[in-house]
Amino acid sequence: MRSPPATASAGTAGGGRRKGTASRAWLVISASGKSSLEEVGKHSIMRRTGLPARDLRVLDPLLSYPSTILGRERAIVINLEHIKAVVTATEVLIPNSTSPMVGPFVQELQSRLFRASGTPQQATEYGDMEREGMAKASLSGEMHEGSPGTPLNAGKDGGAKVLPFEFRALEVCLESACKCLESETLALEKEAYPALDELTSKISTLNLERVRQIKSRLVAISGRVQKVRDELEHLLDDDMDMAEMYLTEKLMFHPVGENSSRVDLDNDASESGEDGEDEDLKNDTASSRGSYLGFKPSIEELEMLLEAYFVQIDGTLNKLSTLREYVDDTEDYINIMLDEKQNQLLQMGVMLSTLTLVLTAGVVVVGIFGMNIGIDLFNAPYHKFWETTYSTLGGCVILYILAIGWGKRSGLLQ
């Protein structure tokens, strides 16, 4: 758990230094698609979004957190691959907007929000403006309990229900993360299959090294895809987590005065130090769930949205599983080929050993003739020498053939 730069007992001045030290540039994208770069501190973000400090650590680029989608009372925390964002009912806050990988995501998000806010349906424009004004009023405490709200189905295009702002932003985040993983999977497939086929045709050190690197990338990408899939599956299995993500409906349902007072209390407790953050998080979650006992939105639209990207990410995982099976099959084939080569070498060793044994018999005959003893063969005509030599070689060949035939018959040789 990361500690703040200054101690909790530093007082008000120390708190100001902590806020200045922890400030960073956040890209703020409004519901109309307009963006602005703001230099704000951690506590300002906590007051602005109602998030505890622990949730903000998920967005820290220096820390490695698994893929996470957290639904809170006033915001949704998204950490998917290179996408790190805080989505409220009226704006999206992105901490690492200078990253090259985040640039296309920001452009896509702005274009989507701009097209959604620029629809020709006046009811949709009015609904977005009304929801944005109501949310800003709720954050500033200027909205009264009896203020009228705008229903979610105020904007319809051809009878289709317009998604709330937070779900449109969430959809862009999911689409960007799924596209990133899908593109990496396709690139890995284009590189892996030819390399595996080449390895089966020619086993060499270079081909083995290429396949080893491909397998390492495959394991890494599979783990990342699995984490995203598990997070979506977890959300789909928990109706309460999905209900927490209906920020626009909660703004219309919940009395704003109680909401604002409770958020202020939570922020004051969060600024008192890091030691009480675990208790603050539990109290925040418990009070959030307790305040919305009567709030039961229809989660069908969010469920359909998550299911669509769950199917997409599951398809990507299936491609990786198929590629992994192909790698395993190739490894099995390579092992079989190596075993076959080893068996051939062993057979060659047995045949050479047998040949050495048979030639040893001829060496014995030569040794006998080389001894300094007198026998009648030494006094025989010259042609007897060649008859003896040929007979010795023929006997060695016959013995070798008999030995190999016996080895094949007994199954020792193929």
BAVO-674150 format. One record per residue (C-alpha): residue number from 1; residue in one letter; y, x, z. Coordinates in nm, 3 decimals, always signed. Each point is the difference from the previous one (the first is absolute). Layout:
// residues N
(NUM; "a"; (Y; X; Z)) ...
// end
This chain:
// residues 414
(1; "m"; (+0.000; +0.000; +0.000)) (2; "r"; (+0.325; +0.158; -0.108)) (3; "s"; (+0.270; +0.038; +0.266)) (4; "p"; (+0.373; -0.036; -0.066)) (5; "p"; (+0.208; +0.320; -0.021)) (6; "a"; (+0.173; -0.073; +0.332)) (7; "t"; (-0.151; -0.111; +0.332)) (8; "a"; (+0.021; -0.356; +0.123)) (9; "s"; (+0.219; +0.101; +0.294)) (10; "a"; (+0.280; +0.138; -0.217)) (11; "g"; (+0.208; -0.314; +0.045)) (12; "t"; (+0.223; -0.174; -0.246)) (13; "a"; (+0.128; +0.318; -0.157)) (14; "g"; (-0.353; +0.126; -0.050)) (15; "g"; (-0.089; -0.331; -0.158)) (16; "g"; (+0.284; +0.046; -0.246)) (17; "r"; (-0.125; +0.346; -0.090)) (18; "r"; (-0.348; -0.133; -0.050)) (19; "k"; (+0.125; -0.267; -0.233)) (20; "g"; (+0.201; +0.248; -0.201)) (21; "t"; (-0.286; +0.248; -0.014)) (22; "a"; (-0.258; -0.260; -0.104)) (23; "s"; (+0.218; -0.157; -0.268)) (24; "r"; (-0.124; +0.012; -0.356)) (25; "a"; (+0.091; -0.145; -0.337)) (26; "w"; (-0.152; -0.344; -0.062)) (27; "l"; (+0.015; -0.172; -0.336)) (28; "v"; (+0.086; -0.365; +0.060)) (29; "i"; (-0.084; -0.247; -0.279)) (30; "s"; (+0.135; -0.350; +0.037)) (31; "a"; (-0.158; -0.323; -0.121)) (32; "s"; (+0.213; +0.014; -0.315)) (33; "g"; (-0.134; +0.344; -0.095)) (34; "k"; (+0.311; +0.196; +0.096)) (35; "s"; (-0.062; +0.327; +0.181)) (36; "s"; (+0.204; +0.218; +0.232)) (37; "l"; (-0.073; +0.321; +0.186)) (38; "e"; (+0.074; -0.021; +0.373)) (39; "e"; (-0.016; +0.273; +0.263)) (40; "v"; (-0.133; -0.177; +0.309)) (41; "g"; (-0.188; +0.104; +0.313)) (42; "k"; (-0.331; -0.111; +0.139)) (43; "h"; (+0.148; -0.234; +0.259)) (44; "s"; (+0.223; -0.162; -0.260)) (45; "i"; (-0.307; -0.075; -0.210)) (46; "m"; (-0.177; -0.136; +0.308)) (47; "r"; (+0.291; -0.235; +0.074)) (48; "r"; (+0.027; -0.096; -0.365)) (49; "t"; (-0.368; -0.081; -0.052)) (50; "g"; (-0.125; -0.072; +0.352)) (51; "l"; (-0.273; +0.265; -0.034)) (52; "p"; (-0.124; +0.217; +0.287)) (53; "a"; (+0.011; +0.376; -0.030)) (54; "r"; (-0.376; +0.023; -0.054)) (55; "d"; (+0.021; -0.199; -0.322)) (56; "l"; (+0.270; +0.229; -0.134)) (57; "r"; (-0.227; +0.300; +0.050)) (58; "v"; (-0.228; -0.147; -0.263)) (59; "l"; (+0.278; +0.066; -0.253)) (60; "d"; (+0.057; +0.360; +0.107)) (61; "p"; (-0.074; +0.219; -0.306)) (62; "l"; (-0.084; +0.294; +0.227)) (63; "l"; (-0.284; -0.192; +0.165)) (64; "s"; (-0.321; -0.104; -0.172)) (65; "y"; (-0.085; -0.365; +0.060)) (66; "p"; (-0.261; -0.205; -0.186)) (67; "s"; (+0.101; -0.285; -0.226)) (68; "t"; (+0.149; -0.273; +0.218)) (69; "i"; (+0.169; -0.337; -0.042)) (70; "l"; (+0.145; -0.129; +0.327)) (71; "g"; (+0.148; -0.347; +0.038)) (72; "r"; (+0.258; -0.020; +0.278)) (73; "e"; (+0.243; -0.265; +0.119)) (74; "r"; (+0.290; +0.093; -0.231)) (75; "a"; (-0.144; +0.261; -0.236)) (76; "i"; (-0.305; +0.123; -0.186)) (77; "v"; (-0.087; +0.369; +0.023)) (78; "i"; (-0.170; +0.129; -0.316)) (79; "n"; (-0.168; +0.338; -0.029)) (80; "l"; (-0.205; +0.011; -0.319)) (81; "e"; (-0.054; +0.337; -0.162)) (82; "h"; (+0.348; +0.122; -0.101)) (83; "i"; (+0.160; -0.337; +0.082)) (84; "k"; (+0.168; -0.007; +0.340)) (85; "a"; (+0.231; -0.292; +0.062)) (86; "v"; (+0.125; -0.253; +0.252)) (87; "v"; (+0.034; -0.350; -0.146)) (88; "t"; (+0.212; -0.261; +0.173)) (89; "a"; (+0.086; -0.352; -0.112)) (90; "t"; (+0.307; +0.124; -0.189)) (91; "e"; (-0.038; +0.371; -0.082)) (92; "v"; (-0.236; +0.291; -0.049)) (93; "l"; (+0.057; +0.332; +0.178)) (94; "i"; (-0.161; +0.311; -0.151)) (95; "p"; (+0.014; +0.330; +0.193)) (96; "n"; (-0.130; +0.249; -0.259)) (97; "s"; (+0.197; -0.121; -0.301)) (98; "t"; (+0.061; +0.356; -0.127)) (99; "s"; (-0.369; +0.059; -0.070)) (100; "p"; (-0.079; +0.018; -0.375)) (101; "m"; (-0.297; -0.232; +0.046)) (102; "v"; (+0.217; -0.268; +0.162)) (103; "g"; (+0.251; -0.012; -0.287)) (104; "p"; (-0.207; -0.224; -0.233)) (105; "f"; (-0.082; -0.229; +0.291)) (106; "v"; (+0.368; -0.041; +0.090)) (107; "q"; (+0.093; -0.076; -0.362)) (108; "e"; (-0.279; -0.256; -0.031)) (109; "l"; (+0.098; -0.163; +0.329)) (110; "q"; (+0.364; -0.025; -0.102)) (111; "s"; (-0.083; -0.148; -0.340)) (112; "r"; (-0.238; -0.254; +0.153)) (113; "l"; (+0.251; -0.110; +0.260)) (114; "f"; (+0.279; -0.013; -0.256)) (115; "r"; (-0.205; -0.218; -0.235)) (116; "a"; (-0.103; -0.226; +0.288)) (117; "s"; (+0.359; -0.040; +0.119)) (118; "g"; (+0.125; -0.053; -0.357)) (119; "t"; (-0.220; -0.299; -0.093)) (120; "p"; (+0.175; -0.285; -0.174)) (121; "q"; (-0.115; -0.250; +0.261)) (122; "q"; (+0.299; -0.080; +0.218)) (123; "a"; (-0.225; -0.119; +0.276)) (124; "t"; (-0.167; +0.338; +0.017)) (125; "e"; (+0.336; +0.180; +0.012)) (126; "y"; (+0.122; -0.233; +0.269)) (127; "g"; (-0.320; +0.040; +0.198)) (128; "d"; (+0.017; +0.379; -0.012)) (129; "m"; (+0.368; +0.002; +0.101)) (130; "e"; (-0.063; -0.248; +0.275)) (131; "r"; (-0.296; +0.194; +0.138)) (132; "e"; (+0.192; +0.327; -0.019)) (133; "g"; (+0.301; -0.151; +0.177)) (134; "m"; (-0.220; -0.162; +0.261)) (135; "a"; (-0.183; +0.327; +0.067)) (136; "k"; (+0.327; +0.196; +0.034)) (137; "a"; (+0.134; -0.264; +0.231)) (138; "s"; (-0.314; +0.017; +0.210)) (139; "l"; (+0.028; +0.379; +0.030)) (140; "s"; (+0.366; -0.022; +0.106)) (141; "g"; (-0.059; -0.293; +0.236)) (142; "e"; (+0.252; -0.224; -0.179)) (143; "m"; (-0.248; -0.267; -0.104)) (144; "h"; (-0.052; -0.296; +0.230)) (145; "e"; (-0.322; -0.169; +0.084)) (146; "g"; (+0.086; -0.313; -0.188)) (147; "s"; (+0.102; +0.171; -0.323)) (148; "p"; (-0.171; -0.139; -0.308)) (149; "g"; (-0.261; +0.214; -0.174)) (150; "t"; (-0.117; +0.026; -0.355)) (151; "p"; (-0.364; -0.087; -0.069)) (152; "l"; (-0.219; +0.263; -0.160)) (153; "n"; (-0.066; -0.213; -0.304)) (154; "a"; (+0.367; -0.041; -0.079)) (155; "g"; (-0.032; +0.224; -0.304)) (156; "k"; (-0.268; -0.095; -0.250)) (157; "d"; (-0.050; +0.111; -0.355)) (158; "g"; (-0.206; -0.251; -0.191)) (159; "g"; (-0.154; -0.134; +0.319)) (160; "a"; (-0.107; +0.345; +0.123)) (161; "k"; (+0.095; +0.088; +0.354)) (162; "v"; (+0.234; +0.298; +0.027)) (163; "l"; (-0.125; +0.265; +0.239)) (164; "p"; (+0.224; +0.095; +0.291)) (165; "f"; (+0.188; +0.326; -0.024)) (166; "e"; (-0.234; +0.190; +0.233)) (167; "f"; (-0.304; -0.092; -0.210)) (168; "r"; (+0.170; +0.102; -0.324)) (169; "a"; (+0.075; +0.340; +0.153)) (170; "l"; (-0.353; +0.022; +0.141)) (171; "e"; (-0.143; -0.078; -0.343)) (172; "v"; (+0.194; +0.286; -0.159)) (173; "c"; (-0.123; +0.237; +0.272)) (174; "l"; (-0.362; -0.105; -0.050)) (175; "e"; (+0.031; +0.018; -0.377)) (176; "s"; (+0.151; +0.349; +0.012)) (177; "a"; (-0.268; +0.131; +0.237)) (178; "c"; (-0.284; -0.156; -0.200)) (179; "k"; (+0.141; +0.134; -0.328)) (180; "c"; (+0.029; +0.348; +0.147)) (181; "l"; (-0.361; +0.000; +0.119)) (182; "e"; (-0.119; -0.156; -0.326)) (183; "s"; (+0.177; +0.264; -0.211)) (184; "e"; (-0.145; +0.281; +0.209)) (185; "t"; (-0.345; -0.155; -0.034)) (186; "l"; (+0.030; -0.028; -0.379)) (187; "a"; (+0.121; +0.360; -0.026)) (188; "l"; (-0.291; +0.115; +0.213)) (189; "e"; (-0.246; -0.195; -0.215)) (190; "k"; (+0.135; +0.154; -0.321)) (191; "e"; (-0.046; +0.345; +0.147)) (192; "a"; (-0.324; -0.055; +0.189)) (193; "y"; (-0.236; -0.151; -0.257)) (194; "p"; (+0.045; +0.274; -0.267)) (195; "a"; (-0.030; +0.271; +0.266)) (196; "l"; (-0.322; -0.152; +0.136)) (197; "d"; (-0.147; -0.035; -0.349)) (198; "e"; (+0.088; +0.361; -0.078)) (199; "l"; (-0.165; +0.114; +0.321)) (200; "t"; (-0.325; -0.173; -0.091)) (201; "s"; (-0.005; +0.180; -0.336)) (202; "k"; (+0.103; +0.341; +0.134)) (203; "i"; (-0.029; +0.104; +0.362)) (204; "s"; (+0.255; +0.271; +0.068)) (205; "t"; (+0.222; +0.114; +0.285)) (206; "l"; (+0.314; -0.133; -0.170)) (207; "n"; (-0.149; -0.346; -0.056)) (208; "l"; (-0.132; -0.014; +0.355)) (209; "e"; (+0.346; +0.087; +0.137)) (210; "r"; (+0.163; -0.274; -0.210)) (211; "v"; (-0.248; -0.257; +0.127)) (212; "r"; (+0.054; +0.116; +0.358)) (213; "q"; (+0.376; -0.054; -0.031)) (214; "i"; (-0.055; -0.340; -0.160)) (215; "k"; (-0.230; -0.104; +0.282)) (216; "s"; (+0.258; +0.106; +0.260)) (217; "r"; (+0.267; -0.209; -0.173)) (218; "l"; (-0.242; -0.290; -0.026)) (219; "v"; (-0.068; +0.004; +0.374)) (220; "a"; (+0.374; +0.015; +0.079)) (221; "i"; (+0.096; -0.286; -0.235)) (222; "s"; (-0.293; -0.213; +0.118)) (223; "g"; (+0.115; +0.038; +0.359)) (224; "r"; (+0.355; -0.106; -0.085)) (225; "v"; (-0.115; -0.300; -0.201)) (226; "q"; (-0.239; -0.100; +0.277)) (227; "k"; (+0.281; +0.007; +0.257)) (228; "v"; (+0.217; -0.231; -0.212)) (229; "r"; (-0.292; -0.234; -0.058)) (230; "d"; (-0.086; -0.010; +0.370)) (231; "e"; (+0.361; -0.081; +0.090)) (232; "l"; (+0.014; -0.289; -0.248)) (233; "e"; (-0.336; -0.126; +0.122)) (234; "h"; (+0.122; +0.016; +0.359)) (235; "l"; (+0.306; -0.208; -0.087)) (236; "l"; (-0.207; -0.257; -0.189)) (237; "d"; (-0.234; -0.036; +0.297)) (238; "d"; (+0.280; -0.057; +0.253)) (239; "d"; (+0.206; -0.315; -0.049)) (240; "m"; (+0.237; +0.091; +0.284)) (241; "d"; (+0.096; +0.329; -0.167)) (242; "m"; (+0.075; -0.185; -0.323)) (243; "a"; (+0.201; -0.264; +0.185)) (244; "e"; (+0.211; +0.277; +0.159)) (245; "m"; (+0.110; +0.109; -0.347)) (246; "y"; (+0.176; -0.331; -0.080)) (247; "l"; (+0.343; +0.133; +0.096)) (248; "t"; (+0.210; -0.256; -0.188)) (249; "e"; (-0.181; -0.297; +0.149)) (250; "k"; (+0.022; +0.150; +0.349)) (251; "l"; (+0.377; +0.031; -0.038)) (252; "m"; (+0.021; -0.372; -0.072)) (253; "f"; (-0.249; -0.094; +0.269)) (254; "h"; (+0.104; +0.211; +0.298)) (255; "p"; (+0.322; -0.055; +0.201)) (256; "v"; (+0.221; +0.295; -0.079)) (257; "g"; (+0.166; +0.033; +0.338)) (258; "e"; (-0.329; +0.060; +0.178)) (259; "n"; (-0.108; +0.236; -0.277)) (260; "s"; (+0.316; +0.210; +0.021)) (261; "s"; (-0.003; +0.025; +0.378)) (262; "r"; (-0.363; +0.108; +0.006)) (263; "v"; (+0.059; +0.261; -0.271)) (264; "d"; (+0.291; +0.147; +0.194)) (265; "l"; (-0.215; +0.026; +0.312)) (266; "d"; (-0.272; +0.172; -0.199)) (267; "n"; (+0.246; +0.245; -0.152)) (268; "d"; (+0.147; +0.087; +0.340)) (269; "a"; (-0.349; +0.066; +0.130)) (270; "s"; (-0.086; +0.214; -0.302)) (271; "e"; (+0.309; +0.218; +0.052)) (272; "s"; (-0.096; +0.071; +0.363)) (273; "g"; (-0.260; +0.261; -0.104)) (274; "e"; (-0.329; +0.067; -0.174)) (275; "d"; (-0.210; -0.053; +0.315)) (276; "g"; (+0.039; -0.377; -0.012)) (277; "e"; (-0.057; -0.050; -0.373)) (278; "d"; (-0.362; -0.103; +0.034)) (279; "e"; (+0.093; -0.273; +0.246)) (280; "d"; (+0.293; -0.108; -0.223)) (281; "l"; (-0.232; -0.032; -0.297)) (282; "k"; (-0.245; -0.214; +0.195)) (283; "n"; (+0.278; -0.221; +0.136)) (284; "d"; (+0.158; -0.030; -0.345)) (285; "t"; (-0.327; -0.105; -0.159)) (286; "a"; (-0.093; -0.236; +0.279)) (287; "s"; (+0.343; -0.166; +0.011)) (288; "s"; (+0.006; -0.025; -0.379)) (289; "r"; (-0.331; -0.178; -0.008)) (290; "g"; (+0.091; -0.212; +0.298)) (291; "s"; (+0.330; -0.113; -0.145)) (292; "y"; (-0.169; -0.128; -0.316)) (293; "l"; (-0.283; -0.202; +0.148)) (294; "g"; (+0.124; -0.303; -0.185)) (295; "f"; (+0.076; +0.196; -0.318)) (296; "k"; (-0.295; -0.033; -0.237)) (297; "p"; (+0.106; +0.062; -0.359)) (298; "s"; (-0.224; -0.063; -0.294)) (299; "i"; (-0.133; +0.345; -0.081)) (300; "e"; (-0.151; -0.096; -0.335)) (301; "e"; (+0.264; +0.171; -0.215)) (302; "l"; (-0.021; +0.327; +0.196)) (303; "e"; (-0.378; -0.020; +0.002)) (304; "m"; (-0.008; -0.043; -0.378)) (305; "l"; (+0.241; +0.293; -0.039)) (306; "l"; (-0.210; +0.229; +0.218)) (307; "e"; (-0.325; -0.114; -0.163)) (308; "a"; (+0.131; +0.089; -0.346)) (309; "y"; (+0.074; +0.358; +0.100)) (310; "f"; (-0.315; +0.016; +0.211)) (311; "v"; (-0.202; -0.076; -0.314)) (312; "q"; (+0.197; +0.264; -0.191)) (313; "i"; (-0.047; +0.271; +0.262)) (314; "d"; (-0.365; -0.099; +0.037)) (315; "g"; (-0.044; +0.049; -0.376)) (316; "t"; (+0.153; +0.346; +0.031)) (317; "l"; (-0.239; +0.078; +0.283)) (318; "n"; (-0.292; -0.118; -0.215)) (319; "k"; (+0.107; +0.238; -0.277)) (320; "l"; (+0.004; +0.285; +0.248)) (321; "s"; (-0.339; -0.106; +0.134)) (322; "t"; (-0.140; -0.001; -0.353)) (323; "l"; (+0.145; +0.345; -0.062)) (324; "r"; (-0.145; +0.123; +0.328)) (325; "e"; (-0.342; -0.132; -0.099)) (326; "y"; (+0.033; +0.180; -0.333)) (327; "v"; (+0.085; +0.321; +0.185)) (328; "d"; (-0.302; -0.046; +0.228)) (329; "d"; (-0.225; -0.068; -0.299)) (330; "t"; (+0.133; +0.312; -0.170)) (331; "e"; (-0.068; +0.203; +0.312)) (332; "d"; (-0.355; -0.135; +0.015)) (333; "y"; (-0.049; +0.085; -0.367)) (334; "i"; (+0.136; +0.352; +0.054)) (335; "n"; (-0.230; +0.048; +0.298)) (336; "i"; (-0.298; -0.115; -0.209)) (337; "m"; (+0.096; +0.243; -0.275)) (338; "l"; (+0.035; +0.284; +0.249)) (339; "d"; (-0.336; -0.085; +0.154)) (340; "e"; (-0.153; +0.004; -0.348)) (341; "k"; (+0.152; +0.341; -0.068)) (342; "q"; (-0.130; +0.124; +0.332)) (343; "n"; (-0.349; -0.126; -0.081)) (344; "q"; (+0.012; +0.177; -0.336)) (345; "l"; (+0.101; +0.324; +0.169)) (346; "l"; (-0.283; -0.036; +0.249)) (347; "q"; (-0.249; -0.059; -0.281)) (348; "m"; (+0.130; +0.306; -0.183)) (349; "g"; (-0.040; +0.200; +0.321)) (350; "v"; (-0.361; -0.119; +0.037)) (351; "m"; (-0.079; +0.088; -0.362)) (352; "l"; (+0.153; +0.347; +0.032)) (353; "s"; (-0.185; +0.059; +0.325)) (354; "t"; (-0.325; -0.100; -0.168)) (355; "l"; (+0.073; +0.231; -0.292)) (356; "t"; (+0.068; +0.285; +0.239)) (357; "l"; (-0.330; -0.065; +0.177)) (358; "v"; (-0.195; +0.000; -0.329)) (359; "l"; (+0.167; +0.318; -0.123)) (360; "t"; (-0.094; +0.164; +0.325)) (361; "a"; (-0.364; -0.034; -0.105)) (362; "g"; (+0.078; +0.197; -0.318)) (363; "v"; (+0.180; +0.260; +0.207)) (364; "v"; (-0.318; +0.039; +0.205)) (365; "v"; (-0.199; +0.070; -0.316)) (366; "v"; (+0.258; +0.258; -0.114)) (367; "g"; (-0.010; +0.159; +0.341)) (368; "i"; (-0.375; +0.037; -0.017)) (369; "f"; (+0.027; +0.180; -0.333)) (370; "g"; (+0.267; +0.222; +0.138)) (371; "m"; (-0.217; +0.130; +0.280)) (372; "n"; (-0.127; +0.362; -0.024)) (373; "i"; (-0.369; -0.089; -0.031)) (374; "g"; (-0.252; +0.047; -0.273)) (375; "i"; (-0.148; -0.307; -0.177)) (376; "d"; (-0.180; -0.048; -0.330)) (377; "l"; (+0.291; -0.193; -0.149)) (378; "f"; (+0.211; +0.318; -0.010)) (379; "n"; (-0.252; +0.154; -0.238)) (380; "a"; (-0.023; -0.312; -0.221)) (381; "p"; (+0.158; -0.014; -0.350)) (382; "y"; (+0.377; -0.065; -0.028)) (383; "h"; (-0.035; -0.367; -0.103)) (384; "k"; (-0.157; -0.078; +0.337)) (385; "f"; (+0.338; +0.059; +0.165)) (386; "w"; (+0.167; -0.281; -0.195)) (387; "e"; (-0.295; -0.231; +0.059)) (388; "t"; (+0.038; +0.053; +0.374)) (389; "t"; (+0.380; -0.049; -0.016)) (390; "y"; (-0.021; -0.320; -0.199)) (391; "s"; (-0.275; -0.134; +0.221)) (392; "t"; (+0.214; +0.063; +0.309)) (393; "l"; (+0.306; -0.176; -0.149)) (394; "g"; (-0.213; -0.292; -0.121)) (395; "g"; (-0.150; -0.039; +0.344)) (396; "c"; (+0.351; -0.011; +0.155)) (397; "v"; (+0.112; -0.269; -0.246)) (398; "i"; (-0.313; -0.208; +0.068)) (399; "l"; (+0.053; +0.027; +0.374)) (400; "y"; (+0.369; -0.105; -0.037)) (401; "i"; (-0.095; -0.303; -0.212)) (402; "l"; (-0.263; -0.104; +0.251)) (403; "a"; (+0.249; +0.035; +0.288)) (404; "i"; (+0.269; -0.207; -0.173)) (405; "g"; (-0.254; -0.266; -0.100)) (406; "w"; (-0.123; -0.025; +0.355)) (407; "g"; (+0.361; -0.034; +0.126)) (408; "k"; (+0.076; -0.287; -0.240)) (409; "r"; (-0.328; -0.173; +0.075)) (410; "s"; (+0.064; +0.014; +0.372)) (411; "g"; (+0.359; -0.127; -0.045)) (412; "l"; (+0.176; +0.316; +0.114)) (413; "l"; (+0.153; +0.050; -0.346)) (414; "q"; (+0.123; -0.253; -0.255)) 
// end
